Amino acid sequence: MPPYSLDDFSFDLRRAAPPAELWVRSATGTVTQLANTVCGVGAWFAPPLAAPDSRLTISFEVDGRRVVDAARPGAGDRGLLPACGTWRPDRLVRHGTYHQYADGRLTSLAVESTVVPGAAGYELTLTLTNRSNNTHEVSIQPDLAPTKTHRVPLSEWGWVPPGPGTDDEIPFHHSDLTATLPPHGKITFTLTVGPSGQTPPPDTQTGPLADVLGRLPVLTSDIPGLEQYYRRSLASGLVCFWDHPDFVTQPFIATSGLDGGALCAYAWDTGGYAPNLLSLMLGDSLVDTIESFLDADLTDRYAIAPDGTGLGVAYAYSGWSLVSLARAAAAERPLDPTLVSRLYDVVIALDKRFQPDDQTGVLRDYGDQSNLLEMRSTGWEHVVASPNAERAWALDTLADLSDLSGAALPTTELRDSAQQIRTEVIRQLWDADAGWFRSRYPDGHTELAYSIQAYDVLRAGACPLDVAAALISHLRPGAFLGEYGVSSVSAEDPLHYETADIDWSGAGAYTGEAPQLALTLWEQGEPDRAWDVLRRLLWMGEHYPYFPQDHYSDKPGAPATGRRINIIAGLTGAESLLTGLLGIHPHPDGSLTITPSPVAPGNVRLSNLSYRGHAIEVAIESRRTTITVDGREVAPGQVIPPR
């Protein structure tokens, strides 16, 4: 039995923070509810089919009286009233009540709806329970909007969800929808929408998803909110997993995908935020994921469609992200030297895509916002500290992977280039008076943009002690720190800070950034500061079934407009806890070190961690940290060799 089942990721819908659009997934499709209804079902996607404007509404007739779902707020509305519900990655269960006394007769019905996505489309099950002593004649009156599916080639599933279709009528099947409901009796109706007909949805507790659940480490804690935050972070990854036979890999890890958008996979956030956790979850299939990116032309693309077709423009972070993913893969299995050589070729080709700057030729000009992380103001562009620093880290890591695999890369040249880059990042771009990095444009214009991306330079190992101390000094309330997270641009930066587009321009951040900042601080030997950042995020585990693309830092919640559905970078919270707080450090030679950081608020335990055949448990308690490997206690920092 896996340590987790999908029930362990159930979420009480009464706790959901707005926006309230919720999706559930199967291995090959997704579907959403109609908000403020007990039974209504909205859009669904099952590549290559898209049904973004599909709408199924339900009304009831009880003893000749019509009862409408989607009751409006306020006194006097006597429709079916929403009561509560439960989200699980693979299904949505909602409850409603109808309780009316009229003409000396009580009508009291409980309604439960369960919507489960199938291979394509979905199945809706309605259960009516009579809570009175009266007999009722009941009929279900469904209304499926007369829309059609949109048949979209797999190569075209990019960032934007597919639009309405004109291709095929949507099949609709159901059982007899009329019944006599005896006193305290119960009746169930089944309705199926989509070309899967009446075939039951696949069992999502078996197969690839069960394998993934079996690999997940189990975290428990008495720190309020921590355990729930960890589970919701894991759920954020689970809803990005697709097991479609026609996709380029099985499973395929989408950047988002629940609402049909960003069903593609970005090299950047696949490899850049939770590579070690993805390695645990995917096992040996992680190598297939890396190869799928290498097969695409990343010198001119940032993502791959579900069939492996390249999408978008060149992304400055793609090379570093792939190397990061490969390093995580190497820690758990030896890499083929051919794979390392291919990775080197792609990184060098991407380097050549971005021209050297005109001063020393060491640093790269990474272009404008279309090639970077899309801050809306002029600022963090062209010759920037990040990702130049990550490029140095990637070259060093490629040299390490070459030594370990026998790929015969020019390792001395790689390491020399990496050191030159680190030196020039500080010499050319560090402004000691400001305690921050400048960005330089081709004509010599410079900008001081207080972007959270500067902390990636710290994580990449390019910062001397004085530079690191200056950067960390900016992590304070009213600047980067908000009560509910971090701001992607310091609120003390009047030129670049804004409150409308929060993921990279201020007032909030891309969901992976705050936990990655906490992880960076743990890696820098700043455990108190790291915990101070991470604790600001624990509210998310209480109010989201899975994490949205971005969220505010000064108030709990995400913007109500735009695509805020789900994001693979939601896994970063769990990655930060595993490799930061618990200090589990896999190394590309297959060895492992564990250096936990105790925290004052309480205790943390980790179990079900399997690494290279070792069974590992970690316990952080107020007076003692205990690490056991295969049942034997080891000291913090002790090297655990591979098997």
C-alpha positions as CSV (number, residue, x, y, z in Angstrom):
1,M,0.0,0.0,0.0
2,P,1.4,3.5,-0.9
3,P,1.9,5.7,2.2
4,Y,-0.5,8.2,0.6
5,S,-3.8,7.7,-1.1
6,L,-5.8,10.3,-3.0
7,D,-8.0,10.7,0.1
8,D,-5.0,12.1,1.9
9,F,-5.2,15.1,-0.5
10,S,-8.9,15.8,0.1
11,F,-9.8,19.4,0.7
12,D,-12.9,20.9,2.4
13,L,-14.4,23.3,-0.2
14,R,-15.6,25.6,2.6
15,R,-12.0,26.6,3.2
16,A,-11.3,27.5,-0.5
17,A,-10.1,31.1,-1.0
18,P,-11.4,32.9,-4.0
19,P,-11.2,32.7,-7.0
20,A,-13.3,29.6,-6.6
21,E,-12.8,27.9,-10.0
22,L,-11.8,24.4,-9.2
23,W,-10.7,21.6,-11.5
24,V,-10.2,17.9,-11.1
25,R,-8.2,15.6,-13.4
26,S,-7.9,12.0,-14.7
27,A,-4.8,10.6,-16.4
28,T,-6.0,12.1,-19.7
29,G,-8.6,14.9,-19.0
30,T,-9.8,17.6,-16.7
31,V,-13.2,19.1,-15.8
32,T,-14.5,22.0,-13.7
33,Q,-17.6,22.7,-11.7
34,L,-20.0,25.6,-12.3
35,A,-19.4,27.9,-9.4
36,N,-22.2,28.4,-6.9
37,T,-24.0,25.2,-7.9
38,V,-24.4,21.8,-6.3
39,C,-24.6,19.8,-9.6
40,G,-23.5,22.1,-12.5
41,V,-20.5,21.1,-14.6
42,G,-18.5,23.4,-16.8
43,A,-15.6,23.1,-19.3
44,W,-13.6,20.0,-19.9
45,F,-10.4,19.2,-21.7
46,A,-9.1,15.8,-23.0
47,P,-6.5,16.4,-25.6
48,P,-6.9,16.5,-28.5
49,L,-10.5,17.4,-27.5
50,A,-11.4,20.7,-25.9
51,A,-14.8,21.8,-24.7
52,P,-14.2,25.2,-23.1
53,D,-17.8,26.3,-23.4
54,S,-19.5,23.1,-22.4
55,R,-22.1,23.7,-19.7
56,L,-24.3,21.1,-17.9
57,T,-27.0,22.5,-15.6
58,I,-29.4,20.5,-13.5
59,S,-32.9,21.2,-12.2
60,F,-35.2,18.9,-10.4
61,E,-38.9,18.4,-10.3
62,V,-40.3,17.2,-7.0
63,D,-44.0,16.4,-6.9
64,G,-44.6,18.7,-9.8
65,R,-42.6,21.6,-8.3
66,R,-39.5,22.8,-10.1
67,V,-36.4,23.1,-7.9
68,V,-33.5,25.0,-9.5
69,D,-29.8,24.5,-8.8
70,A,-27.7,27.6,-8.6
71,A,-29.9,29.3,-6.0
72,R,-29.2,33.1,-5.7
73,P,-28.3,34.5,-2.3
74,G,-31.0,36.2,-0.3
75,A,-34.2,35.4,1.4
76,G,-37.1,34.0,-0.7
77,D,-35.0,31.8,-3.0
78,R,-36.3,28.3,-2.6
79,G,-33.9,26.4,-4.9
80,L,-31.3,23.8,-4.1
81,L,-28.9,25.4,-1.7
82,P,-25.1,24.6,-1.7
83,A,-24.0,23.3,1.6
84,C,-20.4,21.9,1.5
85,G,-18.1,19.8,-0.6
86,T,-14.8,18.0,-1.0
87,W,-12.1,18.3,-3.6
88,R,-9.8,15.4,-4.4
89,P,-7.4,15.4,-7.3
90,D,-9.6,13.0,-9.3
91,R,-13.1,14.1,-8.3
92,L,-15.3,16.8,-6.9
93,V,-18.1,16.0,-4.4
94,R,-20.6,18.6,-3.6
95,H,-23.6,18.6,-1.2
96,G,-26.8,20.6,-1.2
97,T,-30.0,20.9,0.7
98,Y,-33.6,21.5,-0.1
99,H,-35.8,21.8,3.0
100,Q,-39.3,23.4,2.6
101,Y,-42.5,23.1,4.5
102,A,-45.6,24.2,2.5
103,D,-49.3,23.3,2.5
104,G,-48.8,21.0,5.6
105,R,-46.2,18.9,3.8
106,L,-42.4,18.7,4.4
107,T,-40.1,18.2,1.5
108,S,-36.5,17.6,2.8
109,L,-33.9,16.4,0.3
110,A,-30.2,16.0,0.6
111,V,-28.4,16.1,-2.8
112,E,-24.9,14.8,-3.4
113,S,-23.1,15.3,-6.7
114,T,-19.9,13.6,-7.8
115,V,-18.1,14.6,-10.9
116,V,-15.2,12.5,-12.2
117,P,-13.3,13.1,-15.4
118,G,-13.0,10.1,-17.6
119,A,-10.7,9.3,-20.6
120,A,-12.6,12.2,-22.3
121,G,-15.5,14.1,-20.8
122,Y,-16.8,13.2,-17.4
123,E,-19.3,11.2,-15.4
124,L,-21.8,13.0,-13.0
125,T,-23.4,11.0,-10.3
126,L,-26.4,12.5,-8.4
127,T,-27.7,10.9,-5.2
128,L,-30.9,12.2,-3.6
129,T,-31.8,11.3,-0.1
130,N,-35.3,11.7,1.3
131,R,-35.1,13.1,4.9
132,S,-38.8,13.1,5.5
133,N,-41.6,10.6,6.1
134,N,-43.3,11.5,2.8
135,T,-43.0,9.8,-0.6
136,H,-41.9,12.0,-3.5
137,E,-42.1,11.7,-7.2
138,V,-38.7,13.0,-8.5
139,S,-37.3,13.7,-11.9
140,I,-33.9,15.1,-13.0
141,Q,-34.0,17.7,-15.8
142,P,-30.5,18.2,-17.3
143,D,-29.6,20.8,-19.8
144,L,-26.4,20.4,-21.7
145,A,-25.6,23.5,-23.7
146,P,-25.6,22.8,-27.5
147,T,-21.8,23.3,-28.0
148,K,-19.3,21.3,-29.9
149,T,-15.8,20.1,-29.1
150,H,-12.7,21.6,-30.6
151,R,-10.2,19.1,-32.0
152,V,-6.8,20.6,-31.4
153,P,-3.6,18.9,-32.6
154,L,-1.3,18.0,-29.6
155,S,1.4,20.3,-31.1
156,E,-0.9,23.4,-30.5
157,W,-1.6,23.0,-26.8
158,G,0.4,26.0,-25.6
159,W,0.0,28.7,-22.9
160,V,-3.5,29.9,-23.9
161,P,-6.4,27.4,-23.4
162,P,-8.1,26.3,-26.7
163,G,-11.1,28.2,-27.7
164,P,-14.7,27.0,-28.4
165,G,-15.1,24.3,-31.0
166,T,-17.2,23.6,-34.1
167,D,-16.0,20.0,-34.8
168,D,-18.1,17.4,-33.1
169,E,-21.4,17.2,-31.1
170,I,-20.8,16.2,-27.5
171,P,-22.4,12.8,-26.7
172,F,-24.7,12.8,-23.6
173,H,-25.8,9.6,-22.0
174,H,-27.9,9.0,-18.9
175,S,-30.0,6.4,-17.1
176,D,-33.8,6.8,-16.5
177,L,-34.1,10.2,-14.7
178,T,-37.5,9.6,-13.0
179,A,-38.0,7.8,-9.8
180,T,-40.3,7.4,-6.7
181,L,-38.4,8.3,-3.6
182,P,-39.8,6.5,-0.5
183,P,-39.6,7.9,3.0
184,H,-36.0,8.1,4.1
185,G,-35.0,6.4,0.8
186,K,-32.2,7.1,-1.5
187,I,-31.9,7.2,-5.3
188,T,-28.9,7.6,-7.6
189,F,-28.8,8.9,-11.2
190,T,-25.7,8.7,-13.5
191,L,-25.1,11.1,-16.4
192,T,-22.1,10.9,-18.8
193,V,-20.9,13.7,-21.0
194,G,-18.3,13.2,-23.7
195,P,-17.2,10.6,-26.3
196,S,-16.2,8.1,-23.6
197,G,-19.8,7.1,-23.6
198,Q,-20.9,5.2,-20.5
199,T,-17.4,3.7,-19.9
200,P,-16.6,4.1,-16.2
201,P,-13.7,6.5,-15.6
202,P,-10.3,4.9,-15.1
203,D,-9.2,4.0,-11.6
204,T,-6.8,6.7,-10.6
205,Q,-5.6,4.9,-7.5
206,T,-3.8,2.3,-9.6
207,G,-1.2,2.6,-12.4
208,P,1.3,5.4,-12.8
209,L,-0.3,7.7,-10.2
210,A,-0.2,5.0,-7.6
211,D,3.5,4.6,-8.3
212,V,4.1,8.3,-7.8
213,L,2.1,8.2,-4.5
214,G,4.3,5.3,-3.4
215,R,7.4,7.4,-3.8
216,L,6.3,10.4,-1.8
217,P,8.0,11.0,1.5
218,V,5.5,11.5,4.4
219,L,5.9,14.6,6.5
220,T,4.1,15.1,9.8
221,S,4.4,18.0,12.2
222,D,2.8,19.7,15.2
223,I,3.6,23.1,13.8
224,P,0.2,24.6,12.8
225,G,-0.3,24.5,9.1
226,L,3.1,22.9,8.1
227,E,1.8,19.4,7.3
228,Q,-1.1,20.7,5.4
229,Y,1.1,23.1,3.4
230,Y,3.4,20.2,2.5
231,R,0.4,18.1,1.3
232,R,-1.1,20.9,-0.8
233,S,2.3,21.4,-2.4
234,L,2.4,17.8,-3.3
235,A,-1.2,18.0,-4.7
236,S,0.0,20.9,-6.9
237,G,2.4,18.5,-8.6
238,L,0.0,15.6,-8.8
239,V,-2.6,17.7,-10.8
240,C,0.2,18.5,-13.4
241,F,0.8,14.8,-14.1
242,W,-0.7,13.4,-17.4
243,D,-0.5,9.8,-18.5
244,H,-1.7,10.1,-22.1
245,P,-0.6,7.4,-24.5
246,D,0.0,9.9,-27.3
247,F,2.1,12.4,-25.2
248,V,5.8,12.5,-25.7
249,T,6.5,11.0,-22.2
250,Q,4.4,9.0,-19.8
251,P,3.9,10.7,-17.5
252,F,4.1,14.1,-19.0
253,I,4.6,17.0,-16.6
254,A,2.6,20.1,-17.6
255,T,3.4,23.5,-16.4
256,S,-0.3,24.0,-15.6
257,G,-2.9,22.3,-17.8
258,L,-6.1,21.9,-15.7
259,D,-8.0,24.6,-17.6
260,G,-6.4,23.5,-20.9
261,G,-3.8,26.3,-20.8
262,A,-0.1,25.7,-20.3
263,L,-0.6,22.1,-20.9
264,C,2.9,22.4,-22.5
265,A,6.0,21.8,-20.3
266,Y,8.5,24.7,-19.8
267,A,12.1,23.6,-19.3
268,W,12.4,26.5,-16.9
269,D,9.9,25.6,-14.2
270,T,10.1,21.8,-14.8
271,G,13.8,21.8,-13.8
272,G,14.2,25.1,-12.0
273,Y,12.0,24.8,-8.9
274,A,11.7,21.2,-7.5
275,P,14.1,19.0,-9.4
276,N,14.9,16.7,-6.5
277,L,11.3,16.1,-5.6
278,L,10.4,15.4,-9.3
279,S,13.3,12.9,-9.4
280,L,11.7,11.1,-6.4
281,M,8.2,11.2,-7.9
282,L,9.2,10.2,-11.5
283,G,11.9,7.6,-10.8
284,D,13.7,6.5,-14.0
285,S,11.2,8.2,-16.2
286,L,12.8,11.5,-15.3
287,V,15.4,10.7,-17.9
288,D,12.7,10.5,-20.5
289,T,11.5,14.0,-19.5
290,I,15.0,15.4,-19.9
291,E,15.4,13.8,-23.3
292,S,12.1,15.2,-24.5
293,F,13.5,18.7,-23.9
294,L,16.8,17.9,-25.6
295,D,14.9,16.7,-28.6
296,A,13.3,20.2,-29.0
297,D,15.1,23.2,-30.3
298,L,15.5,25.1,-27.0
299,T,17.7,27.7,-28.8
300,D,14.5,29.1,-30.2
301,R,11.8,27.7,-27.9
302,Y,10.9,27.8,-24.2
303,A,8.5,24.8,-23.9
304,I,7.4,21.6,-25.5
305,A,3.8,20.8,-26.5
306,P,2.4,17.4,-25.3
307,D,3.7,15.7,-28.4
308,G,7.2,17.2,-28.0
309,T,6.9,20.1,-30.5
310,G,8.8,23.2,-29.4
311,L,6.8,26.3,-28.5
312,G,7.5,29.9,-27.9
313,V,10.8,31.8,-28.0
314,A,14.3,31.3,-26.6
315,Y,14.2,31.4,-22.8
316,A,17.3,32.6,-20.9
317,Y,16.8,30.1,-18.1
318,S,16.2,26.9,-20.1
319,G,19.8,25.6,-20.1
320,W,20.4,26.1,-16.4
321,S,17.0,24.5,-15.7
322,L,17.8,21.4,-17.7
323,V,21.2,21.0,-16.1
324,S,19.5,21.3,-12.7
325,L,17.1,18.5,-13.6
326,A,19.9,16.4,-14.9
327,R,21.9,16.8,-11.7
328,A,18.9,15.6,-9.7
329,A,18.5,12.6,-12.0
330,A,22.2,11.8,-11.6
331,A,21.9,11.7,-7.9
332,E,19.6,8.7,-8.0
333,R,20.9,6.8,-11.1
334,P,24.1,6.9,-13.2
335,L,23.6,9.1,-16.4
336,D,24.6,7.8,-19.8
337,P,27.6,9.8,-21.1
338,T,25.7,10.4,-24.4
339,L,22.9,12.2,-22.5
340,V,25.4,14.4,-20.7
341,S,27.1,15.2,-24.1
342,R,23.7,16.1,-25.6
343,L,22.9,18.3,-22.6
344,Y,26.3,20.1,-23.1
345,D,25.5,20.7,-26.8
346,V,22.1,22.2,-26.0
347,V,23.5,24.5,-23.3
348,I,26.4,25.7,-25.5
349,A,24.0,26.3,-28.4
350,L,21.7,28.3,-26.2
351,D,24.7,30.3,-25.0
352,K,25.4,31.2,-28.6
353,R,21.8,32.2,-29.1
354,F,22.5,35.0,-26.6
355,Q,25.4,37.2,-27.7
356,P,28.3,38.2,-25.4
357,D,28.2,41.7,-24.2
358,D,30.6,44.3,-25.6
359,Q,32.8,44.8,-22.6
360,T,34.7,41.6,-21.9
361,G,32.7,39.1,-23.9
362,V,32.3,36.9,-20.7
363,L,28.8,37.9,-19.8
364,R,25.8,37.3,-22.0
365,D,23.1,39.8,-23.1
366,Y,19.9,37.9,-22.5
367,G,17.7,40.2,-24.4
368,D,14.4,41.8,-23.3
369,Q,11.6,40.6,-21.2
370,S,10.3,38.1,-23.8
371,N,13.5,36.1,-23.2
372,L,13.5,36.6,-19.4
373,L,10.8,36.5,-16.7
374,E,8.5,39.3,-18.0
375,M,8.7,42.1,-15.6
376,R,6.5,44.8,-17.1
377,S,8.8,47.8,-16.5
378,T,12.1,48.4,-18.0
379,G,14.7,47.1,-15.6
380,W,15.9,43.5,-15.3
381,E,17.0,43.1,-18.9
382,H,20.0,42.5,-21.2
383,V,23.2,42.0,-19.3
384,V,21.8,40.8,-15.9
385,A,23.3,39.1,-12.9
386,S,20.7,36.4,-13.2
387,P,20.8,34.2,-15.3
388,N,24.5,34.9,-16.0
389,A,25.3,33.5,-12.5
390,E,23.2,30.4,-13.2
391,R,25.1,29.9,-16.4
392,A,28.3,29.7,-14.4
393,W,26.7,27.1,-12.1
394,A,25.5,25.1,-15.1
395,L,29.0,25.0,-16.6
396,D,30.5,23.8,-13.3
397,T,27.8,21.2,-12.9
398,L,28.2,19.9,-16.5
399,A,31.9,19.4,-15.7
400,D,30.9,17.4,-12.6
401,L,28.5,15.3,-14.6
402,S,31.1,14.7,-17.3
403,D,33.6,13.5,-14.7
404,L,31.0,11.1,-13.2
405,S,29.6,9.8,-16.4
406,G,32.8,9.7,-18.6
407,A,31.3,12.0,-21.2
408,A,34.7,13.6,-21.9
409,L,33.6,17.2,-22.0
410,P,36.2,20.0,-21.8
411,T,35.9,20.2,-18.1
412,T,38.9,22.5,-17.4
413,E,37.5,25.0,-19.9
414,L,34.0,24.7,-18.4
415,R,35.3,25.4,-14.9
416,D,37.5,28.2,-16.0
417,S,34.6,29.9,-17.9
418,A,32.4,29.5,-14.8
419,Q,34.9,31.2,-12.6
420,Q,35.3,34.1,-15.1
421,I,31.5,34.6,-15.2
422,R,31.2,34.7,-11.4
423,T,34.1,37.2,-11.3
424,E,32.6,39.5,-14.0
425,V,29.1,39.4,-12.5
426,I,30.4,41.0,-9.4
427,R,33.0,43.3,-11.1
428,Q,30.6,44.6,-13.7
429,L,27.2,44.5,-12.2
430,W,27.4,44.9,-8.4
431,D,26.7,48.3,-7.0
432,A,28.2,48.4,-3.6
433,D,26.5,51.7,-2.6
434,A,23.1,50.4,-3.4
435,G,23.8,46.9,-2.2
436,W,22.3,45.5,-5.3
437,F,23.0,44.4,-8.9
438,R,22.6,46.7,-11.9
439,S,21.4,45.6,-15.3
440,R,23.2,47.0,-18.3
441,Y,21.6,47.8,-21.7
442,P,23.5,47.6,-25.0
443,D,24.0,51.4,-25.2
444,G,25.4,51.5,-21.6
445,H,22.2,52.6,-19.8
446,T,21.9,50.9,-16.4
447,E,19.0,50.1,-14.1
448,L,18.7,49.2,-10.4
449,A,15.7,46.9,-10.4
450,Y,15.1,45.4,-7.0
451,S,13.9,42.1,-8.3
452,I,13.7,38.9,-6.4
453,Q,15.8,37.4,-9.3
454,A,18.9,38.8,-7.6
455,Y,18.6,36.0,-5.0
456,D,19.1,33.5,-7.7
457,V,22.7,34.9,-8.0
458,L,23.2,34.1,-4.3
459,R,21.9,30.6,-4.8
460,A,24.1,30.0,-7.8
461,G,27.2,30.6,-5.6
462,A,28.4,33.8,-7.3
463,C,28.3,36.1,-4.2
464,P,31.2,36.8,-1.9
465,L,30.3,37.1,1.8
466,D,29.9,40.9,1.7
467,V,27.6,40.8,-1.4
468,A,25.5,38.0,0.2
469,A,25.1,40.0,3.4
470,A,24.0,43.1,1.5
471,L,21.4,41.1,-0.5
472,I,20.0,39.4,2.5
473,S,19.7,42.8,4.3
474,H,16.9,43.7,1.9
475,L,14.8,40.9,3.1
476,R,12.7,42.9,5.6
477,P,9.0,43.8,6.0
478,G,7.9,46.6,3.8
479,A,10.5,45.7,1.2
480,F,10.5,42.1,0.0
481,L,8.6,40.6,2.9
482,G,4.8,40.7,3.2
483,E,2.7,39.1,5.9
484,Y,1.6,36.4,3.4
485,G,4.6,35.9,1.2
486,V,7.3,37.8,-0.6
487,S,7.1,40.5,-3.3
488,S,8.8,39.8,-6.6
489,V,9.9,43.4,-6.6
490,S,10.7,45.3,-3.4
491,A,8.0,47.7,-2.3
492,E,10.8,50.1,-1.7
493,D,11.6,50.3,-5.4
494,P,9.4,53.1,-6.7
495,L,10.4,52.6,-10.4
496,H,9.5,49.0,-10.8
497,Y,7.0,48.0,-8.1
498,E,3.4,47.6,-9.2
499,T,0.3,45.8,-7.9
500,A,-1.4,44.7,-11.1
501,D,0.8,42.0,-12.6
502,I,2.1,40.4,-9.4
503,D,4.2,37.4,-10.4
504,W,7.3,39.3,-11.4
505,S,6.5,42.9,-10.9
506,G,5.6,43.3,-7.2
507,A,2.9,42.9,-4.6
508,G,3.2,39.2,-4.8
509,A,5.2,36.5,-6.6
510,Y,5.2,33.5,-8.8
511,T,4.3,30.6,-6.5
512,G,7.7,29.0,-6.6
513,E,9.6,32.1,-5.6
514,A,8.9,32.4,-1.9
515,P,9.7,28.8,-1.0
516,Q,12.7,28.9,-3.2
517,L,13.9,32.0,-1.4
518,A,13.5,30.1,1.9
519,L,15.5,27.2,0.5
520,T,18.2,29.6,-0.6
521,L,18.5,31.0,2.9
522,W,18.7,27.5,4.4
523,E,21.5,26.8,1.9
524,Q,23.3,30.0,2.9
525,G,23.2,29.0,6.6
526,E,20.4,31.4,7.6
527,P,17.9,29.0,9.1
528,D,16.0,31.6,11.1
529,R,15.6,33.9,8.1
530,A,14.6,30.9,6.0
531,W,11.8,29.9,8.4
532,D,10.7,33.5,8.7
533,V,10.1,33.4,4.9
534,L,8.4,30.0,4.8
535,R,6.1,30.5,7.7
536,R,4.4,33.4,5.8
537,L,3.2,30.8,3.3
538,L,1.5,28.3,5.6
539,W,-1.9,29.9,5.1
540,M,-1.9,28.6,1.5
541,G,-2.1,25.0,2.7
542,E,-5.3,25.8,4.6
543,H,-7.1,27.7,1.7
544,Y,-6.0,26.1,-1.6
545,P,-6.5,22.5,-2.8
546,Y,-3.6,23.2,-5.1
547,F,-1.5,26.3,-5.5
548,P,-2.2,29.0,-8.2
549,Q,0.3,30.5,-10.5
550,D,0.9,33.4,-8.2
551,H,-0.4,35.0,-5.1
552,Y,-0.3,38.2,-3.1
553,S,2.2,38.9,-0.4
554,D,0.3,41.5,1.6
555,K,-3.1,39.7,1.8
556,P,-4.2,36.1,1.5
557,G,-5.3,35.3,-2.0
558,A,-4.6,35.4,-5.7
559,P,-5.8,37.9,-8.3
560,A,-9.4,37.3,-9.5
561,T,-8.5,37.9,-13.2
562,G,-6.2,36.1,-15.6
563,R,-5.1,32.5,-15.6
564,R,-4.5,31.5,-11.9
565,I,-5.4,27.9,-12.0
566,N,-2.5,25.6,-11.1
567,I,1.3,25.5,-11.5
568,I,4.0,22.8,-11.4
569,A,6.1,25.3,-9.3
570,G,3.7,24.6,-6.5
571,L,5.9,21.7,-5.7
572,T,8.6,24.1,-4.5
573,G,7.1,24.3,-1.0
574,A,7.7,20.5,-0.5
575,E,11.1,20.8,-2.1
576,S,12.1,23.6,0.3
577,L,11.0,21.5,3.3
578,L,12.8,18.4,2.2
579,T,16.1,19.9,1.0
580,G,16.0,23.0,3.2
581,L,14.4,22.5,6.5
582,L,15.2,18.8,6.6
583,G,18.5,19.3,4.9
584,I,18.3,16.3,2.6
585,H,21.1,16.9,0.0
586,P,21.4,14.3,-2.9
587,H,24.7,14.6,-4.7
588,P,25.4,13.7,-8.3
589,D,27.8,11.0,-7.3
590,G,24.9,9.2,-5.7
591,S,25.9,10.0,-2.1
592,L,23.6,11.8,0.3
593,T,24.1,14.1,3.3
594,I,21.4,15.2,5.7
595,T,21.7,18.3,7.8
596,P,18.4,19.3,9.3
597,S,17.7,22.8,10.8
598,P,15.6,22.7,14.0
599,V,12.9,25.3,14.3
600,A,11.5,26.8,17.4
601,P,7.8,26.4,16.7
602,G,7.7,22.6,17.0
603,N,8.6,19.2,15.7
604,V,8.9,17.7,12.2
605,R,9.1,14.1,11.2
606,L,9.8,12.6,7.8
607,S,9.3,8.9,6.8
608,N,9.0,6.8,3.6
609,L,12.0,8.4,2.0
610,S,13.8,5.9,-0.2
611,Y,17.1,6.9,-1.8
612,R,19.3,4.5,-3.8
613,G,17.9,1.6,-1.9
614,H,18.3,3.2,1.5
615,A,15.3,3.7,3.8
616,I,15.6,7.0,5.6
617,E,13.8,8.7,8.4
618,V,14.4,12.2,9.9
619,A,13.0,13.6,13.1
620,I,13.5,17.3,14.2
621,E,12.6,17.8,17.8
622,S,13.2,20.6,20.2
623,R,16.3,19.0,21.9
624,R,17.3,16.4,19.4
625,T,17.6,15.7,15.7
626,T,17.5,12.0,14.8
627,I,18.5,10.6,11.4
628,T,18.2,6.9,10.7
629,V,19.3,5.1,7.6
630,D,18.2,1.5,7.2
631,G,17.3,1.5,10.9
632,R,20.7,2.7,12.0
633,E,21.3,6.2,13.5
634,V,23.7,8.4,11.6
635,A,25.2,11.9,12.5
636,P,24.0,15.0,10.7
637,G,26.2,15.8,7.8
638,Q,27.6,12.2,7.6
639,V,28.1,11.1,4.0
640,I,25.7,8.2,3.1
641,P,27.3,6.4,0.1
642,P,25.2,5.0,-2.7
643,R,24.3,1.4,-3.0
